[in-house]
Every structure is written in C-alpha cells, then in structure tokens.
Amino acid sequence: METVRLSQRGAVAIATIDNPPVNALSAALRAALVETVQAIAADPKVEALVIAAAGRAFIAGADISEFGKPPVEPLLPEVLNLIEACPKPVVAAIQGVALGGGLEVALACHARLAAPAAKLGLPEIKLGIIPGAGGTQRLPRLIGAAKAFPMMLTGEPISAEKGAALGLVELVSGDLIEAAVAKAQELAAQGVPARTSEWTDKLTDADREAFEALAKDATAKSGDMPNAMALIEAVRGAFTLPFPEGLAAERALFVRLLADERSKALRYAFFAEREATHVPGIDAGVKPRPLAQAAVIGAGTMGGGIAMCFANAGIPVTLIETTQELIDKGHARVRDTYGFSVKRGSMSEAARDERMALITPAVGLAAAGNADIVVEAAFEEMGVKRQIFGELDKVMKPGAILATNTSYLDVATIAAATARPQDVVGLHFFSPANVMKLLEIVRPTGTAGDVVATALALGRKLGKVPVVVGNCFGFVGNRMLAQRTRAAERLLIAGALPHEVDAAVTGFGFKMGPFAMSDLAGGDIGWRTRKSLGTKAAVADALCEAGRFGQKTGKGYYLYPEGARTGQRDPEVEALIERISAEKGVTRRSFTSDEIVARLMDPMVNEGAGILEEGIAARPGDIDTVWLNGYNWPAWRGGPMHWADTVGLDVIVKRLEAQAAESGDATLQPAPLLRRLAAEGKGFADLKARAA
Ligand code: TC6
C-alpha cells in the first residue's frame, strides 16, 4: 500500500500521508517520506512541498510496535534532517493529532499550519522514553525551553490554539490545504526560511534560567523515573551543545531508555489497554445501540460521580433518588464537586453550568422511563438491587440497557429479576467515578453482544478505559484485591506491622499501602462484607469491633489526631496484633520489604491465573489494564501479570508453595495454569486470547 500520495497544485507538491489507523511512522512510511523529499528536491517543476495527512491523525508518532525490534533504516532523525535540509520549503498541514515523532516531523518542516481540531504533543514521557528525533532540540529552539520542557515533561498534548499562542503553529480556521499551499508559495518566493535547528534567538539566558528552575522542581518530584532525568539532560543540551551533538546526545538517551524494563512495561500497557477494547466475539459487525438519554439510580457519591461522567460527555442524564431530601443533597454534592474544579481553575463557570444543565434531578424510578441506559448505583445488597431491577423492568422502554454498578454481586442474579436479562450488564465504575479511568464491563453469559458493544462504545465516549470481564464474585479487580487484603492480614499475624507493610507497598510504587487505604476508605466497608459472607479477619475485625473505622473515626490501623490525613503508628494497635499472633500460637518474625511485596502480590497473580483459566478475563493484558487504571498499580511495572512475567513464573510458583506449606492455606497453592506455564518455562505473555 502507498503510505504517501503525491498531488500537485501549481508549483506546490502535496504529499498526503495515508497509513491507517493513525499514520504511525512505520519503516515503510519513513522510506516513502525520504523518497518523496528526494523526488521533490530534484523536480524542477516543484518549488515547495506541503506534508498533509489523511484520516483523523496527522501522525501519531513512531510506530510503537517497532520499538524493541532491530531498527530499520531510514531512522526517523535521518528522515527529519533530510526534510529540514530540503532546498525547497516544506510546510506541515496538521489536521489532527501530531504526537511524538509526528510533531517532530512538523518541527523539521519550515512552517507549520494547524486546523483548530489539531492537537500537538510530545507524549514520549508516558512511554518511559524521551523524544528521539530532535524534539528536545528543535522545540526549545522554536518556542524556548521554558515553554517546551513542560510539554515534554507532562506529555499532555496542547490545542492548536495554545500551540499558536506559543509560536509553535499558525492557526488556520479555513481550508487547511489551501492555506498551506499559499504558505508554501510565499516561502518559495522568499527562498527557504531559516531551519529550526539553526534558530538560537529563543535560547536566551532568561530562558535557560526559567528552564533550570522547572528542571529543579521536576527533579524533586520525579523520584527515580530515569526518563525525567534524561529529558532534563537532553533539553539542557539545546543550550550547551551545537545542534548535531545535541541530537546525538538525545538519541543516545532515547536508545538507552528504550531498553529499560520500565519503558517496556509502559509500552506493553499501551497496547494492552487498546487490545482490551477488542473483545473476542464482538466484532465491528455488532452495532452498538444509540444512547441519547441516560439515568442513574442513587445520588450518593458514586451515583453522582457517574452522572457527572455522562454530563461531561454531553449526554443528558436523570439523577434519581427515593426522596426529595436525598436528591437535593446528591444534586448539591455534584454542583460542589464541579465547584472545586471551577475554584482550581480547571473548569469555567460556563462549562459547569452547561454540565449541571444536563443533569436533571428526580424522585422515583419512573423518571428513568425515557432513558436509553440506566445505571443503578444503589446500596450494595442483592435484595435492594433485585427490587430496583424488577421495577426498572416495568418502566424502561424496550431495548433500553439496564446496568448495575455493583462491585462484587452476581450480575446474572440481578438480571434474573427482570424479564429481559439480555439487556442487563454490569458497569463497574471506580471511586471517584468522575476521575478514575477504569470501567469494568461485567458480562453474564445471557447478556446480548450488542449490549456489550454499546457498553464498550459508551466507556470510550465517557473517556474511560473499558475492560470486559466475566461474571464472578468481585469480577477481576476486587477478586484479586481480596487476595491482597487477606495476604496483608496474614502478614500482620506472621510478624509484620502495618507501617512496614504499607512502606513496602509504597516502595513498590503504589501511592498508598493497604492499611492506609483501608483507613481512608473506612474499615467498616470490608467488615460489613465479611459479615455478609461469614468470613473473618482477626485483626481487621478486632479494630472494627473497637470502633476503629479509620480516618473518619480518627483511628484505624493508625491514629489520626485532629483530622490528620497521614496516620501515626499506634502502640495499642501493635500490641493488639501481637496479642492475636500469640493467641494463634504464631512466633512472630520480621520481613524484608521484598518478602512483604512477594507475599502480597503472589496470591494476586495466582488469582489472576485462576481468572484467566475460568475465562473471566480474556487475556493477561485485560487484568493488567484493570489494575493499572482502577487500582493505581504503578504504571512502569505494567500490571500484576506483566510483573509476574518479569519475576519469573517458576519463582512465583515456588514462593506460593512455600507460603501454602507455612500457613496451611490450600488456596495459596499455585493455580494449574500458573504451574503449567512455569513448568513450560513460559510467561503469561505467551498466552493467546480466549475466544468468547
Ligand atoms: C515516538 O513517536 C517516538 C519517536 C522517536 C523515534 C526515534 N504506534 O488509541 P486508539 C494504534 S513515541 C503504533 O484506539 P484513538 C493503536 O494500537 C510515540 N500503533 O485510537 C490502535 O490499534 P488497534 C508517541 C499505534 O483515536 C489504533 O492505533 N506517540 C500508535 O482513541 C487506534 O488507537 C504516542 O504516544 C503508534 N504510535 O487515539 C501516541 N498509536 O486498533 C500514542 C496508536 O489495533 N497514540 N496506535 O488496537 C495515542 O495517543 C492514540 O492512539 C491516538 C488515537 C491519540 C493517536
């Protein structure tokens, strides 16, 4: 397939990149660009070149799937040097996203025009790398390092409007190609303008001072992420090195980072997240149902957050409660939450008012009757849910989707309360629903394919990361979390203290350890669940019996004097734990951080193996996507299943066997799939997706 199409308008050639789905800079496209530029340079009938693109992306960057494979010539920096050195002016016409190598292509051109919908960014930092084709050298030369560095450090794309304000692009509101051709003609008449690599006027002493201040701040915040440090070094090179040397230094850092396990994990996560949206058995032929109006049952924190998700995506939503008092309270809470964003400056008052106008408060389930989808976010009790679904069945129109936000209950049992189980699905949002990215789509066997397709499309529309999972207790995320919670309790009884466990977990990369998290969420939640299931956790139960529910009661695993948000060690709790160990006849011993991490994570991985065996998740990557987006698993560790592969499944099997023998807990015995893969010397990455 031709990745670049050439056409001509007068003396201006137009090279249209067409490399679906997102015009990534594959080896074929790089070669085609070289060929195009060389042909234009040699063609006496052509005075200038416009580089444009077909489809929704200008260029989404390097082809990430090529990373980690042997490099294929021509390499991108060479392609860009060739574009920049072209004796005839080259103009970029950016109609969509120009990311990473895509923006670097534009930076090497002699002018950049962008449509209002264009987005410009250097997101490499999110893949554990830095720009590797001149971005760290050309962008500071073009707009100054103090403005360029934050773009590369956050990796967040900016709008064309902002890009124009920064001097990165010229904004075109009319016909982009026409404007680009006119620009190319204008430049051709003037001769080739100064090449970006030759610009130095933006790299002033004041700019360097401002950049160094930002770099200092970033150093303090970036922990040991090697790419943030490398980025600083590369950008500094724009001031200290001639362009070719700065380019070479950037390239060397880029190549080193590409081989780092952390970058591999981030790239793995990128593809896993996208693969999760390709659900076995749900192909492009399965059409989603139209969703013009939504309803949410329950205006608590969760229901309110879900209603905000709909409003944020421009979908009108009715927020329903049982009494006027409750709906007034819930509706006010939503307004307050938007209000925080307005106060922080991340939302305008007009945007808040627009979103609030999309949320209609109502009392009684009948108000859901006009909705194409209803999401129930009521009390987590089967009786309550079944009663609501029975009533919804009566009021909802035919073909409407009935979703439950249950976090662990059996969705099929809820569906059975209706005469239309094929229209029932689980939509498990994570708290706070308007912030957290993950959406577990729970699919009991009876759910229709187009309902799953609709849920997937809705998830993407709401800006979520949707993952389709099977119907079992706790689905994927909470089922695995339950293993970690049990393991954490076991560790306390075996000899560790809460702060040691939490420190090991934060040292691993989580923002919070399990006990600090329990204190934040409220220990009573787990206590209620354990009581309903008839299970026990000696330490956790004893704390709850003593009224220690965590931050809200001022004490839990830790002490929180006068509303403190960071807990302090409590000798009373530590004495209680030691007493429980003694009662159980356990001789306490100390654990290293590595041992703690292994004892917490290995049982989760084991549960993950069970989840795969049962077909609750189609692929290991789906499990990892759940943990990365719903549970703050450190992104650079790629998720529990990827992490297990890096440890080695044989190591995990041996550790689980040892734990099972020590504790006498048969559930810690390695799952058959884990044993089989370990015996074959394989990892989870060797598994193929299961068919539906
Ligand atoms: C870089 O450029 C370094 C340069 C230096 C070199 C020396 N490569 O996200 P979507 C696929 S680093 C390969 O669902 P959207 C994606 O896997 C790179 N494939 O669509 C999916 O395939 P599937 C810097 C890519 O509209 C399909 O395209 N660039 C790439 O929601 C659709 O993707 C980035 O980090 C790629 N670069 O969002 C940008 N990009 O259908 C990464 C996408 O088989 N990409 N695919 O599953 C994105 O941020 C988004 O994909 C998007 C489109 C905003 C471009």
Residues whose N, C-alpha, C, O or C-beta is under 5 A from the ligand:
A	BS01	TC6	P21 V22 A24 A60 G61 A62 D63 I64 S65 L76 V97 L99 G100 G101 G102 P123 E124 P131 G132 A133 R274 E275
